[in-house]
Amino acid sequence: MNYNGIIDKYRDYLPVTKKTPIVTLLEGNTPLIPSQNLSSMLGKGFEVFLKYEGLNPTGSFKDRGMTMAVSKAIEEGTEAVMCASTGNTSASAAAFAARSGIRCIVLIPKGAIALGKLAQALIHGAQVIAIDGNFDDALDLVKQITDQHPITLVNSLNPFRIEGQKTASFEICDMLDDAPDFQCMPVGNAGNITAYWKGYKEYKQKGRSTRLPMMCGFQAAGSAPIVHGRPIKNPETIATAIRIGNPASWQQAVAARDESGGLIDMVTDEEILKAYQILAAKEGVFVEPASAASVAGLIKLHEQGYFTENRKLNTANRNIQIVCILTGHGLKDPDRAIRCVREPITVEAKLETVMEAIGL
Amino acid sequence: MNYNGIIDKYRDYLPVTKKTPIVTLLEGNTPLIPSQNLSSMLGKGFEVFLKYEGLNPTGSFKDRGMTMAVSKAIEEGTEAVMCASTGNTSASAAAFAARSGIRCIVLIPKGAIALGKLAQALIHGAQVIAIDGNFDDALDLVKQITDQHPITLVNSLNPFRIEGQKTASFEICDMLDDAPDFQCMPVGNAGNITAYWKGYKEYKQKGRSTRLPMMCGFQAAGSAPIVHGRPIKNPETIATAIRIGNPASWQQAVAARDESGGLIDMVTDEEILKAYQILAAKEGVFVEPASAASVAGLIKLHEQGYFTENRKLNTANRNIQIVCILTGHGLKDPDRAIRCVREPITVEAKLETVMEAIGL
């Protein structure tokens, strides 16, 4: 009955042994929220769910992978974990390192990052070092250092991260009693689509689900290397968490798309911001902009008739289920929210004046 | 097996009927994280747990009460919900109103509040009106308007909020298989200590637990009306969520303290900030400052020998369990984190230089 985190819950599906010391913040177990508005938009016979990964301990899905990466690092006797990251990865790495009592070192390019983005990693006690170079230089240094010293790299190259992240598929199947028909999700570095697809396949293989979803991934239009079929030198998008020009798991993402019969498409920043505001103002769910790419993609595909076409192919007498993955909490990027809203009006402290302002 | 929010889960303990339309964001079901460091600090025979309420959908425990308040408001045919709040209450009210499709109106004193604090309410579509007056003027206007119009007040005066909030006690008992021996928690407006105590009593009465915890509440030293026994005109503390000079549930908090044999004490801002940093850097748990008051209080009581004294009274052959309530996520107050950390150092992008900076 007690929940003890994703490794404890899905131990049989993960590369851990009795000797692995589990470092957990009770990540996972995130809500799968039914969306009435999006279900209605798609019409009769469709059900849309929002997997709210922003309710992981550090506010993003990264915690699922990090509990695995840090637990295995401790098992291997590492002295510290290290990454080049300016966002959710460093926050998660720092939190799990703090929990386990080992050091966390974060390399970043100098000047490029506001302190606010780093506040989480820093408050969790990470040692953040800015280097006189770009992000690739930082990652190269992390690779060299972790190759030569008992320090574990926890960037996405760490294979245990994908193992942990795949547990989100298991949770979805457990909650729906089977896999959904479609999954819409943001694609940045492409580790997460890789992880979900791996999870869905493993669950089906073990007989825990009977079908596989069609995987629909969405990149931001200014940062869509997989869609364009070539790396993007200077990717641009307001969805910073998926602003990646050369995804580490590119081939695996393409495989997930092709094996599942899904697609990888792109959505504009405008579409992302529209979905971001719909989620907050109609669903009551506040996400970081990258997360909204999944719902922007859902809306785009719906307008193209994609789901209705696929509905026709389905002969089963049941609703078609679509899950949108919301990767991070809106509180991760408060500046974006502030830029989207208007200053409150100020009125006299009188009943009539306030009632007039309310317009009731 | 599926989790559908606190009303669905604890329906038998809540004033809802089959006709009540449930408005939920799947709030509740938050982790109870074992704390190795704090357990060790207290010594053999003690177990400390952190109830991480910051993982509710809007980032604070307010969601538990708001699902009840908004569901009942809809049942009663209200047109809008309204509150005077500058923080977690308005964020939660706005999210649940958005979810249900009704309006949310928030009154605030003009000039006093940074837009960042309001970003959540605004992005969820609340109509925020600043009035030319102070917080009491705003609350008075909310009371007048909600008295005269089909608009529901969702400030703490709304009795359904306490009903929802008491479910956190149920979760703790369910996870520990009984009530804990002690509970440490922040006290501001005192609605939450009232709710927890009500929950613990009800669960025991229904035979779901065998004991009741000693309730230990902590106010901030500059904002400690209950400790001093008189309202504080200009309360001051960095823990903004408990900066309240005249708590709405004052008498109920005193009753919880006295009936449980607990206490209501105060902790300084310095102690709060120390606990805030311990939680982030040693436990990997990032909270808003008010939440840290519970752990600051735990440390203070421990240093006074309080738990050891009480340990002696206990003849049972089992560990003493203490739960600290962490009411909100650290991402609610990023500015506080930024003020607590140091700027990263910048070094040359060379292996040796970086290794020297790391000091390994």
Chai-1 contact restraints between the chains, C-beta under 6 A:
chainA,res_idxA,chainB,res_idxB,connection_type,confidence,min_distance_angstrom,max_distance_angstrom,comment,restraint_id
A,N2,B,M175,contact,1.0,0.0,6.0,A-B,restraint_1
A,L25,B,G284,contact,1.0,0.0,6.0,A-B,restraint_2
A,L26,B,P31,contact,1.0,0.0,6.0,A-B,restraint_3
A,L26,B,I33,contact,1.0,0.0,6.0,A-B,restraint_4
A,P31,B,L26,contact,1.0,0.0,6.0,A-B,restraint_5
A,I33,B,L26,contact,1.0,0.0,6.0,A-B,restraint_6
A,L55,B,L55,contact,1.0,0.0,6.0,A-B,restraint_7
A,G59,B,L331,contact,1.0,0.0,6.0,A-B,restraint_8
A,A95,B,G284,contact,1.0,0.0,6.0,A-B,restraint_9
A,A98,B,A281,contact,1.0,0.0,6.0,A-B,restraint_10
A,A98,B,G284,contact,1.0,0.0,6.0,A-B,restraint_11
A,R99,B,G284,contact,1.0,0.0,6.0,A-B,restraint_12
A,I105,B,I358,contact,1.0,0.0,6.0,A-B,restraint_13
A,K110,B,T346,contact,1.0,0.0,6.0,A-B,restraint_14
A,L115,B,I338,contact,1.0,0.0,6.0,A-B,restraint_15
A,G116,B,P334,contact,1.0,0.0,6.0,A-B,restraint_16
A,A119,B,P334,contact,1.0,0.0,6.0,A-B,restraint_17
A,A119,B,A337,contact,1.0,0.0,6.0,A-B,restraint_18
A,A119,B,I338,contact,1.0,0.0,6.0,A-B,restraint_19
A,L122,B,V341,contact,1.0,0.0,6.0,A-B,restraint_20
A,I123,B,A280,contact,1.0,0.0,6.0,A-B,restraint_21
A,I123,B,A337,contact,1.0,0.0,6.0,A-B,restraint_22
A,I123,B,V341,contact,1.0,0.0,6.0,A-B,restraint_23
A,H124,B,A280,contact,1.0,0.0,6.0,A-B,restraint_24
A,G125,B,A281,contact,1.0,0.0,6.0,A-B,restraint_25
A,V128,B,P344,contact,1.0,0.0,6.0,A-B,restraint_26
A,I129,B,P344,contact,1.0,0.0,6.0,A-B,restraint_27
A,I129,B,A357,contact,1.0,0.0,6.0,A-B,restraint_28
A,A130,B,P344,contact,1.0,0.0,6.0,A-B,restraint_29
A,A130,B,T346,contact,1.0,0.0,6.0,A-B,restraint_30
A,I131,B,A349,contact,1.0,0.0,6.0,A-B,restraint_31
A,D132,B,E348,contact,1.0,0.0,6.0,A-B,restraint_32
A,D132,B,A349,contact,1.0,0.0,6.0,A-B,restraint_33
A,G133,B,A349,contact,1.0,0.0,6.0,A-B,restraint_34
A,D137,B,A349,contact,1.0,0.0,6.0,A-B,restraint_35
A,L141,B,V354,contact,1.0,0.0,6.0,A-B,restraint_36
A,Q144,B,L351,contact,1.0,0.0,6.0,A-B,restraint_37
A,M175,B,N2,contact,1.0,0.0,6.0,A-B,restraint_38
A,A280,B,I123,contact,1.0,0.0,6.0,A-B,restraint_39
A,A280,B,H124,contact,1.0,0.0,6.0,A-B,restraint_40
A,A281,B,A98,contact,1.0,0.0,6.0,A-B,restraint_41
A,A281,B,G125,contact,1.0,0.0,6.0,A-B,restraint_42
A,G284,B,L25,contact,1.0,0.0,6.0,A-B,restraint_43
A,G284,B,A95,contact,1.0,0.0,6.0,A-B,restraint_44
A,G284,B,A98,contact,1.0,0.0,6.0,A-B,restraint_45
A,G284,B,R99,contact,1.0,0.0,6.0,A-B,restraint_46
A,L331,B,G59,contact,1.0,0.0,6.0,A-B,restraint_47
A,L331,B,L331,contact,1.0,0.0,6.0,A-B,restraint_48
A,P334,B,G116,contact,1.0,0.0,6.0,A-B,restraint_49
A,P334,B,A119,contact,1.0,0.0,6.0,A-B,restraint_50
A,A337,B,A119,contact,1.0,0.0,6.0,A-B,restraint_51
A,A337,B,I123,contact,1.0,0.0,6.0,A-B,restraint_52
A,I338,B,L115,contact,1.0,0.0,6.0,A-B,restraint_53
A,I338,B,A119,contact,1.0,0.0,6.0,A-B,restraint_54
A,V341,B,L122,contact,1.0,0.0,6.0,A-B,restraint_55
A,V341,B,I123,contact,1.0,0.0,6.0,A-B,restraint_56
A,P344,B,V128,contact,1.0,0.0,6.0,A-B,restraint_57
A,P344,B,I129,contact,1.0,0.0,6.0,A-B,restraint_58
A,P344,B,A130,contact,1.0,0.0,6.0,A-B,restraint_59
A,T346,B,K110,contact,1.0,0.0,6.0,A-B,restraint_60
A,T346,B,A130,contact,1.0,0.0,6.0,A-B,restraint_61
A,E348,B,D132,contact,1.0,0.0,6.0,A-B,restraint_62
A,A349,B,I131,contact,1.0,0.0,6.0,A-B,restraint_63
A,A349,B,D132,contact,1.0,0.0,6.0,A-B,restraint_64
A,A349,B,G133,contact,1.0,0.0,6.0,A-B,restraint_65
A,A349,B,D137,contact,1.0,0.0,6.0,A-B,restraint_66
A,L351,B,Q144,contact,1.0,0.0,6.0,A-B,restraint_67
A,V354,B,L141,contact,1.0,0.0,6.0,A-B,restraint_68
A,A357,B,I129,contact,1.0,0.0,6.0,A-B,restraint_69
A,I358,B,I105,contact,1.0,0.0,6.0,A-B,restraint_70
